[in-house]
Amino acid sequence: MLHQNKNVVVYYSRLPLKGCSGKTRIGNEIGNMDIASEFARKMILDMLAEYSPRENDDYNFVYYYRGSLSDFEEKDMYPVTEYIPQVGEGLNIKYIHERMSKLYTNIVIIGSDIPLLSHNSLLGAFEKIEQGKAVLAPVLDGGYGLIGMKGFVDLYTEITNWNSRSKGYHLADETLRLAEKKGLHFSLLHKTFDIDHLADIHALLKETSTNGIIQNRYLYLQETLRYLNNNKIFFPS
């Protein structure tokens, strides 16, 4: 049975639990796993708050999570419609997309480590879907950080490689070729970057701050950026 609200945002991320490991590549690069993990936790929380629906928004919000929900003490602080644990070893976007298509008409799925995709990006994605397009937000490493469409078209089973950082391979390009074969037309959001390496953090700081001051449009990242600023010894610009 479809929900009364026809739109849903699926936020896929590990839970922001204190002490849990995260961003291990960055941890290796800076020589401190604890600092990298806390940075990851701050970013997950900032993006969770940013993607949560406002009072006048017309979408439900599903957290597709990995981790122990009983240990997430702040879970009732956010307007999450439903917490759904991730299944399998990978992200398994196909599972959550197909499941949501039985409950909602318009579905947008987004990760937690694409910080330049904002709440407005979600609203823009729903506008494109209402216009009859599917939506993809490509990232510089060849993958994508957001996918959205009306209903469910399987753009997952035939993917040959989910590692977007494989040399010479672009997950977004393969997804778009598969969509074309199935008659699905995509509108692309601006290309952005995800946060996997120290160089990505440098790019984030350069984009979001001017002379050390956060630009107003990126204030939703203030906890993440404050943490980076307070730990400059590990994240020199």
ZADO-1210 file (C-alpha; in nm, 4 decimals, padded with zeros to 6 digits):
<atoms>
<atom x="00.0000" y="00.0000" z="00.0000" code="MET" pos="1"/>
<atom x="00.1371" y="00.3405" z="-00.0980" code="LEU" pos="2"/>
<atom x="00.1998" y="00.5997" z="00.1706" code="HIS" pos="3"/>
<atom x="-00.0203" y="00.9086" z="00.1701" code="GLN" pos="4"/>
<atom x="00.3007" y="01.1023" z="00.1149" code="ASN" pos="5"/>
<atom x="00.4218" y="00.9905" z="-00.2282" code="LYS" pos="6"/>
<atom x="00.7825" y="01.1110" z="-00.1904" code="ASN" pos="7"/>
<atom x="01.0649" y="00.9540" z="00.0075" code="VAL" pos="8"/>
<atom x="01.4307" y="01.0335" z="00.0672" code="VAL" pos="9"/>
<atom x="01.6466" y="00.7335" z="00.1598" code="VAL" pos="10"/>
<atom x="01.9608" y="00.8295" z="00.3507" code="TYR" pos="11"/>
<atom x="02.2128" y="00.5461" z="00.3457" code="TYR" pos="12"/>
<atom x="02.4938" y="00.5606" z="00.5972" code="SER" pos="13"/>
<atom x="02.6424" y="00.3871" z="00.8933" code="ARG" pos="14"/>
<atom x="02.5012" y="00.5190" z="01.2192" code="LEU" pos="15"/>
<atom x="02.6998" y="00.8041" z="01.3764" code="PRO" pos="16"/>
<atom x="02.8023" y="00.6090" z="01.6852" code="LEU" pos="17"/>
<atom x="03.0829" y="00.7358" z="01.9053" code="LYS" pos="18"/>
<atom x="03.3931" y="00.5230" z="01.8790" code="GLY" pos="19"/>
<atom x="03.2959" y="00.3464" z="01.5569" code="CYS" pos="20"/>
<atom x="03.5563" y="00.3458" z="01.2823" code="SER" pos="21"/>
<atom x="03.5073" y="00.5439" z="00.9639" code="GLY" pos="22"/>
<atom x="03.7028" y="00.7061" z="00.6792" code="LYS" pos="23"/>
<atom x="03.9905" y="00.4628" z="00.7192" code="THR" pos="24"/>
<atom x="04.1687" y="00.5888" z="00.4061" code="ARG" pos="25"/>
<atom x="04.1833" y="00.9345" z="00.5598" code="ILE" pos="26"/>
<atom x="04.2868" y="00.7831" z="00.8911" code="GLY" pos="27"/>
<atom x="04.5808" y="00.6145" z="00.7199" code="ASN" pos="28"/>
<atom x="04.6769" y="00.9356" z="00.5419" code="GLU" pos="29"/>
<atom x="04.6787" y="01.1479" z="00.8588" code="ILE" pos="30"/>
<atom x="04.8064" y="00.8714" z="01.0863" code="GLY" pos="31"/>
<atom x="04.5137" y="00.8913" z="01.3291" code="ASN" pos="32"/>
<atom x="04.2081" y="00.6675" z="01.2959" code="MET" pos="33"/>
<atom x="04.0266" y="00.8240" z="01.5925" code="ASP" pos="34"/>
<atom x="04.0387" y="01.1733" z="01.4399" code="ILE" pos="35"/>
<atom x="03.9227" y="01.0423" z="01.1008" code="ALA" pos="36"/>
<atom x="03.6370" y="00.8456" z="01.2587" code="SER" pos="37"/>
<atom x="03.5123" y="01.1443" z="01.4570" code="GLU" pos="38"/>
<atom x="03.5302" y="01.3592" z="01.1447" code="PHE" pos="39"/>
<atom x="03.3140" y="01.0974" z="00.9673" code="ALA" pos="40"/>
<atom x="03.0662" y="01.0984" z="01.2567" code="ARG" pos="41"/>
<atom x="03.0354" y="01.4782" z="01.2502" code="LYS" pos="42"/>
<atom x="02.9685" y="01.4745" z="00.8771" code="MET" pos="43"/>
<atom x="02.7051" y="01.2014" z="00.9039" code="ILE" pos="44"/>
<atom x="02.5237" y="01.4047" z="01.1702" code="LEU" pos="45"/>
<atom x="02.5441" y="01.7293" z="00.9717" code="ASP" pos="46"/>
<atom x="02.4079" y="01.5620" z="00.6590" code="MET" pos="47"/>
<atom x="02.1388" y="01.3794" z="00.8571" code="LEU" pos="48"/>
<atom x="02.0148" y="01.7143" z="00.9854" code="ALA" pos="49"/>
<atom x="02.0435" y="01.8764" z="00.6412" code="GLU" pos="50"/>
<atom x="01.8464" y="01.6056" z="00.4604" code="TYR" pos="51"/>
<atom x="01.5778" y="01.5749" z="00.7273" code="SER" pos="52"/>
<atom x="01.2443" y="01.7179" z="00.6073" code="PRO" pos="53"/>
<atom x="01.1430" y="02.0683" z="00.7120" code="ARG" pos="54"/>
<atom x="00.7937" y="02.1530" z="00.8283" code="GLU" pos="55"/>
<atom x="00.6649" y="02.2313" z="00.4778" code="ASN" pos="56"/>
<atom x="00.8459" y="01.9522" z="00.2937" code="ASP" pos="57"/>
<atom x="00.6375" y="01.6801" z="00.1346" code="ASP" pos="58"/>
<atom x="00.8684" y="01.3814" z="00.1659" code="TYR" pos="59"/>
<atom x="00.9171" y="01.1070" z="00.4188" code="ASN" pos="60"/>
<atom x="01.2659" y="01.0262" z="00.5404" code="PHE" pos="61"/>
<atom x="01.4079" y="00.6742" z="00.5680" code="VAL" pos="62"/>
<atom x="01.7464" y="00.6016" z="00.7267" code="TYR" pos="63"/>
<atom x="01.9007" y="00.2941" z="00.5609" code="TYR" pos="64"/>
<atom x="02.1651" y="00.2236" z="00.8211" code="TYR" pos="65"/>
<atom x="02.4492" y="-00.0022" z="00.9242" code="ARG" pos="66"/>
<atom x="02.5324" y="-00.0402" z="01.2938" code="GLY" pos="67"/>
<atom x="02.3498" y="-00.0935" z="01.6209" code="SER" pos="68"/>
<atom x="02.0351" y="00.1180" z="01.6311" code="LEU" pos="69"/>
<atom x="01.9954" y="00.0608" z="02.0061" code="SER" pos="70"/>
<atom x="02.3285" y="00.2416" z="02.0541" code="ASP" pos="71"/>
<atom x="02.2208" y="00.5476" z="01.8580" code="PHE" pos="72"/>
<atom x="02.1099" y="00.7625" z="02.1495" code="GLU" pos="73"/>
<atom x="02.0056" y="01.0585" z="01.9309" code="GLU" pos="74"/>
<atom x="01.7757" y="00.8598" z="01.7015" code="LYS" pos="75"/>
<atom x="01.4580" y="01.0233" z="01.8330" code="ASP" pos="76"/>
<atom x="01.5953" y="01.3723" z="01.7710" code="MET" pos="77"/>
<atom x="01.5439" y="01.3452" z="01.3951" code="TYR" pos="78"/>
<atom x="01.2209" y="01.3266" z="01.1910" code="PRO" pos="79"/>
<atom x="01.3001" y="00.9818" z="01.0535" code="VAL" pos="80"/>
<atom x="00.9932" y="00.7992" z="00.9250" code="THR" pos="81"/>
<atom x="01.1610" y="00.4603" z="00.9471" code="GLU" pos="82"/>
<atom x="01.5008" y="00.3106" z="01.0293" code="TYR" pos="83"/>
<atom x="01.5833" y="00.0145" z="00.8045" code="ILE" pos="84"/>
<atom x="01.9014" y="-00.1913" z="00.8531" code="PRO" pos="85"/>
<atom x="02.1194" y="-00.2485" z="00.5480" code="GLN" pos="86"/>
<atom x="02.1205" y="-00.6046" z="00.4168" code="VAL" pos="87"/>
<atom x="02.4150" y="-00.7922" z="00.2704" code="GLY" pos="88"/>
<atom x="02.7787" y="-00.6917" z="00.2603" code="GLU" pos="89"/>
<atom x="02.7583" y="-00.3935" z="00.0254" code="GLY" pos="90"/>
<atom x="02.5227" y="-00.0971" z="00.0092" code="LEU" pos="91"/>
<atom x="02.2563" y="-00.3062" z="-00.1670" code="ASN" pos="92"/>
<atom x="02.0792" y="-00.0055" z="-00.3113" code="ILE" pos="93"/>
<atom x="01.8650" y="-00.2349" z="-00.5239" code="LYS" pos="94"/>
<atom x="01.7032" y="-00.3848" z="-00.2129" code="TYR" pos="95"/>
<atom x="01.6065" y="-00.0543" z="-00.0526" code="ILE" pos="96"/>
<atom x="01.5006" y="00.1042" z="-00.3824" code="HIS" pos="97"/>
<atom x="01.2731" y="-00.1854" z="-00.4734" code="GLU" pos="98"/>
<atom x="01.1303" y="-00.1951" z="-00.1212" code="ARG" pos="99"/>
<atom x="01.0547" y="00.1779" z="-00.1224" code="MET" pos="100"/>
<atom x="00.8901" y="00.1560" z="-00.4654" code="SER" pos="101"/>
<atom x="00.6141" y="-00.0543" z="-00.3087" code="LYS" pos="102"/>
<atom x="00.5367" y="00.2287" z="-00.0651" code="LEU" pos="103"/>
<atom x="00.6206" y="00.5514" z="-00.2504" code="TYR" pos="104"/>
<atom x="00.5924" y="00.6954" z="-00.6014" code="THR" pos="105"/>
<atom x="00.8994" y="00.9204" z="-00.6145" code="ASN" pos="106"/>
<atom x="01.2226" y="00.7937" z="-00.4587" code="ILE" pos="107"/>
<atom x="01.5516" y="00.9752" z="-00.3984" code="VAL" pos="108"/>
<atom x="01.8461" y="00.7823" z="-00.2516" code="ILE" pos="109"/>
<atom x="02.1474" y="00.9713" z="-00.1179" code="ILE" pos="110"/>
<atom x="02.4637" y="00.8927" z="00.0772" code="GLY" pos="111"/>
<atom x="02.6207" y="01.0734" z="00.3690" code="SER" pos="112"/>
<atom x="02.9631" y="01.1684" z="00.2344" code="ASP" pos="113"/>
<atom x="02.8718" y="01.4032" z="-00.0500" code="ILE" pos="114"/>
<atom x="02.8572" y="01.7210" z="00.1599" code="PRO" pos="115"/>
<atom x="02.7978" y="01.9673" z="-00.1245" code="LEU" pos="116"/>
<atom x="02.4643" y="01.7996" z="-00.2024" code="LEU" pos="117"/>
<atom x="02.2246" y="01.9944" z="00.0172" code="SER" pos="118"/>
<atom x="01.8585" y="01.9979" z="00.1122" code="HIS" pos="119"/>
<atom x="01.7976" y="02.2088" z="-00.1984" code="ASN" pos="120"/>
<atom x="01.9542" y="01.9307" z="-00.4066" code="SER" pos="121"/>
<atom x="01.6839" y="01.6957" z="-00.2800" code="LEU" pos="122"/>
<atom x="01.4053" y="01.9391" z="-00.3643" code="LEU" pos="123"/>
<atom x="01.5540" y="01.9914" z="-00.7101" code="GLY" pos="124"/>
<atom x="01.5684" y="01.6167" z="-00.7629" code="ALA" pos="125"/>
<atom x="01.1989" y="01.5772" z="-00.6838" code="PHE" pos="126"/>
<atom x="01.1171" y="01.8579" z="-00.9271" code="GLU" pos="127"/>
<atom x="01.3037" y="01.6742" z="-01.2035" code="LYS" pos="128"/>
<atom x="01.1250" y="01.3491" z="-01.1207" code="ILE" pos="129"/>
<atom x="00.7874" y="01.5243" z="-01.1412" code="GLU" pos="130"/>
<atom x="00.8914" y="01.6444" z="-01.4871" code="GLN" pos="131"/>
<atom x="00.9342" y="01.2823" z="-01.5953" code="GLY" pos="132"/>
<atom x="01.3103" y="01.2529" z="-01.5578" code="LYS" pos="133"/>
<atom x="01.5253" y="01.0311" z="-01.3422" code="ALA" pos="134"/>
<atom x="01.8056" y="01.2083" z="-01.1536" code="VAL" pos="135"/>
<atom x="02.1715" y="01.1287" z="-01.0970" code="LEU" pos="136"/>
<atom x="02.4406" y="01.3282" z="-00.9154" code="ALA" pos="137"/>
<atom x="02.7776" y="01.2149" z="-01.0577" code="PRO" pos="138"/>
<atom x="03.0928" y="01.2502" z="-00.8493" code="VAL" pos="139"/>
<atom x="03.4458" y="01.3133" z="-00.9672" code="LEU" pos="140"/>
<atom x="03.5724" y="00.9631" z="-00.8871" code="ASP" pos="141"/>
<atom x="03.3306" y="00.8177" z="-01.1432" code="GLY" pos="142"/>
<atom x="03.0533" y="00.7101" z="-00.9103" code="GLY" pos="143"/>
<atom x="02.7382" y="00.8905" z="-00.8055" code="TYR" pos="144"/>
<atom x="02.6085" y="01.0280" z="-00.4780" code="GLY" pos="145"/>
<atom x="02.2370" y="01.0533" z="-00.5491" code="LEU" pos="146"/>
<atom x="01.9938" y="00.8604" z="-00.7649" code="ILE" pos="147"/>
<atom x="01.6230" y="00.9285" z="-00.7944" code="GLY" pos="148"/>
<atom x="01.3301" y="00.8257" z="-01.0100" code="MET" pos="149"/>
<atom x="00.9620" y="00.7478" z="-01.0228" code="LYS" pos="150"/>
<atom x="00.9094" y="00.3901" z="-00.9117" code="GLY" pos="151"/>
<atom x="01.1776" y="00.1267" z="-00.9644" code="PHE" pos="152"/>
<atom x="01.3905" y="00.0423" z="-01.2662" code="VAL" pos="153"/>
<atom x="01.6662" y="-00.2077" z="-01.1969" code="ASP" pos="154"/>
<atom x="01.9906" y="-00.0235" z="-01.2675" code="LEU" pos="155"/>
<atom x="02.1835" y="-00.2352" z="-01.0208" code="TYR" pos="156"/>
<atom x="02.1809" y="-00.6075" z="-01.1035" code="THR" pos="157"/>
<atom x="02.3707" y="-00.5727" z="-01.4330" code="GLU" pos="158"/>
<atom x="02.6390" y="-00.3380" z="-01.2967" code="ILE" pos="159"/>
<atom x="02.9754" y="-00.5074" z="-01.3502" code="THR" pos="160"/>
<atom x="03.1770" y="-00.3201" z="-01.0856" code="ASN" pos="161"/>
<atom x="03.0575" y="-00.1271" z="-00.7809" code="TRP" pos="162"/>
<atom x="03.4055" y="00.0072" z="-00.7071" code="ASN" pos="163"/>
<atom x="03.3886" y="00.3534" z="-00.8604" code="SER" pos="164"/>
<atom x="03.7600" y="00.4042" z="-00.7911" code="ARG" pos="165"/>
<atom x="03.8675" y="00.1196" z="-01.0198" code="SER" pos="166"/>
<atom x="04.1096" y="00.2589" z="-01.2765" code="LYS" pos="167"/>
<atom x="03.9398" y="00.3439" z="-01.6037" code="GLY" pos="168"/>
<atom x="03.5913" y="00.2518" z="-01.4778" code="TYR" pos="169"/>
<atom x="03.3032" y="00.4924" z="-01.4134" code="HIS" pos="170"/>
<atom x="03.0006" y="00.3576" z="-01.2286" code="LEU" pos="171"/>
<atom x="02.7911" y="00.6597" z="-01.3258" code="ALA" pos="172"/>
<atom x="02.8641" y="00.6078" z="-01.6966" code="ASP" pos="173"/>
<atom x="02.7725" y="00.2394" z="-01.6834" code="GLU" pos="174"/>
<atom x="02.4527" y="00.3258" z="-01.4977" code="THR" pos="175"/>
<atom x="02.3574" y="00.5828" z="-01.7616" code="LEU" pos="176"/>
<atom x="02.4277" y="00.3362" z="-02.0458" code="ARG" pos="177"/>
<atom x="02.2104" y="00.0772" z="-01.8735" code="LEU" pos="178"/>
<atom x="01.9351" y="00.3353" z="-01.8230" code="ALA" pos="179"/>
<atom x="01.9425" y="00.4259" z="-02.1917" code="GLU" pos="180"/>
<atom x="01.8976" y="00.0587" z="-02.2844" code="LYS" pos="181"/>
<atom x="01.5907" y="00.0488" z="-02.0600" code="LYS" pos="182"/>
<atom x="01.4434" y="00.3718" z="-02.1975" code="GLY" pos="183"/>
<atom x="01.5011" y="00.5733" z="-01.8814" code="LEU" pos="184"/>
<atom x="01.6071" y="00.9353" z="-01.9316" code="HIS" pos="185"/>
<atom x="01.8259" y="01.1034" z="-01.6707" code="PHE" pos="186"/>
<atom x="01.8766" y="01.4639" z="-01.5714" code="SER" pos="187"/>
<atom x="02.2228" y="01.5132" z="-01.4218" code="LEU" pos="188"/>
<atom x="02.2846" y="01.7329" z="-01.1201" code="LEU" pos="189"/>
<atom x="02.6125" y="01.9247" z="-01.1067" code="HIS" pos="190"/>
<atom x="02.9159" y="01.7004" z="-01.0693" code="LYS" pos="191"/>
<atom x="03.0543" y="01.7082" z="-00.7171" code="THR" pos="192"/>
<atom x="03.2911" y="01.5032" z="-00.5021" code="PHE" pos="193"/>
<atom x="03.2650" y="01.2620" z="-00.2138" code="ASP" pos="194"/>
<atom x="03.4987" y="01.2484" z="00.0848" code="ILE" pos="195"/>
<atom x="03.7369" y="00.9539" z="00.0675" code="ASP" pos="196"/>
<atom x="04.0837" y="01.1083" z="00.0917" code="HIS" pos="197"/>
<atom x="04.2648" y="01.3976" z="00.2568" code="LEU" pos="198"/>
<atom x="04.2684" y="01.5784" z="-00.0770" code="ALA" pos="199"/>
<atom x="03.8870" y="01.5708" z="-00.0715" code="ASP" pos="200"/>
<atom x="03.8892" y="01.7438" z="00.2678" code="ILE" pos="201"/>
<atom x="04.1170" y="02.0124" z="00.1260" code="HIS" pos="202"/>
<atom x="03.8719" y="02.0595" z="-00.1618" code="ALA" pos="203"/>
<atom x="03.5838" y="02.0812" z="00.0861" code="LEU" pos="204"/>
<atom x="03.7578" y="02.3499" z="00.2922" code="LEU" pos="205"/>
<atom x="03.8441" y="02.5485" z="-00.0202" code="LYS" pos="206"/>
<atom x="03.4857" y="02.5345" z="-00.1469" code="GLU" pos="207"/>
<atom x="03.3020" y="02.6092" z="00.1762" code="THR" pos="208"/>
<atom x="03.5165" y="02.8730" z="00.3483" code="SER" pos="209"/>
<atom x="03.6607" y="03.2124" z="00.2633" code="THR" pos="210"/>
<atom x="03.9531" y="03.3289" z="00.4740" code="ASN" pos="211"/>
<atom x="03.8568" y="03.0697" z="00.7341" code="GLY" pos="212"/>
<atom x="03.4932" y="03.1865" z="00.7511" code="ILE" pos="213"/>
<atom x="03.2158" y="02.9468" z="00.6467" code="ILE" pos="214"/>
<atom x="03.0086" y="03.0750" z="00.3563" code="GLN" pos="215"/>
<atom x="02.6422" y="03.1149" z="00.4492" code="ASN" pos="216"/>
<atom x="02.5172" y="02.8512" z="00.2068" code="ARG" pos="217"/>
<atom x="02.7345" y="02.5912" z="00.3798" code="TYR" pos="218"/>
<atom x="02.6363" y="02.6651" z="00.7383" code="LEU" pos="219"/>
<atom x="02.4688" y="02.3247" z="00.7531" code="TYR" pos="220"/>
<atom x="02.8230" y="02.1839" z="00.7667" code="LEU" pos="221"/>
<atom x="02.9335" y="02.3948" z="01.0599" code="GLN" pos="222"/>
<atom x="02.9973" y="02.1063" z="01.3020" code="GLU" pos="223"/>
<atom x="03.2047" y="01.9216" z="01.0426" code="THR" pos="224"/>
<atom x="03.3998" y="02.2315" z="00.9461" code="LEU" pos="225"/>
<atom x="03.4485" y="02.3371" z="01.3082" code="ARG" pos="226"/>
<atom x="03.5934" y="01.9945" z="01.3834" code="TYR" pos="227"/>
<atom x="03.8354" y="02.0251" z="01.0910" code="LEU" pos="228"/>
<atom x="03.9354" y="02.3733" z="01.2057" code="ASN" pos="229"/>
<atom x="03.9923" y="02.2542" z="01.5634" code="ASN" pos="230"/>
<atom x="04.2173" y="01.9751" z="01.4336" code="ASN" pos="231"/>
<atom x="04.4217" y="02.1697" z="01.1805" code="LYS" pos="232"/>
<atom x="04.7326" y="01.9789" z="01.2749" code="ILE" pos="233"/>
<atom x="04.5802" y="01.6755" z="01.1031" code="PHE" pos="234"/>
<atom x="04.4060" y="01.8649" z="00.8213" code="PHE" pos="235"/>
<atom x="04.6471" y="02.1396" z="00.7134" code="PRO" pos="236"/>
<atom x="04.5224" y="02.3497" z="00.4247" code="SER" pos="237"/>
</atoms>
